[in-house]
Amino acid sequence: CASFNYNVPAVFVYIAEIHLKNNDKESASKVLAEARSKYPKDADLLRTEVGIYLNDGNYEKAEQILTALTETDAKNETVWFVLGVPYGKLDKKTEEENAYKKSIELKPDYYAALFNMGAMYFNEGLETEKTCVEIPPREKDKDNDFIARVITQFTKSV
């Protein structure tokens, strides 16, 4: 299908998946990079390529590819959205939030970016809530501050 220029980006994802099943990550990455040059806004292509690095735990490489893409295609909401994932894995919370915000700024109804940003805030709320449990009862003011932060984070998630 790809050699006949059958213009469906999913074909390239399928080819890459065949390479991946044969443990040939290099060929899979090559196919996906070629396909992305033809279909730069296709989220599945981008996710599949970056997924190779994410699955290997190579978040730095995923971040590197995506950051380079933001420089060449700054108005591609998909790139910004996917960039939020390695930022989250690398515990770069500010960058993660900014990537999702940029994606939503470019496409306000981008469901996946809205969902991930909401999940990010919700998870932050859960982490803050865990801290509340560790605060001794005699430090009620500190507890109240953390509870206020949890409420803010959960509200942002909605």
Number of C-alpha atoms within 10 A of each C-alpha: 10 13 5 6 8 10 12 13 19 14 16 24 21 15 16 24 17 15 17 16 10 11 11 13 18 13 16 24 19 13 18 27 17 13 21 19 9 12 16 18 16 17 17 17 25 23 21 19 23 26 19 19 20 19 9 10 14 16 21 15 16 22 22 13 17 23 16 12 17 17 9 10 15 15 17 18 25 26 27 26 27 25 28 29 23 25 21 16 16 16 11 13 16 11 16 25 19 17 24 29 20 22 26 21 13 16 16 13 11 16 11 15 24 20 13 19 24 20 16 22 21 21 15 18 23 15 12 17 17 13 14 17 11 9 14 10 10 8 9 11 11 14 19 12 11 20 17 12 16 23 15 14 20 19 13 15 19 12
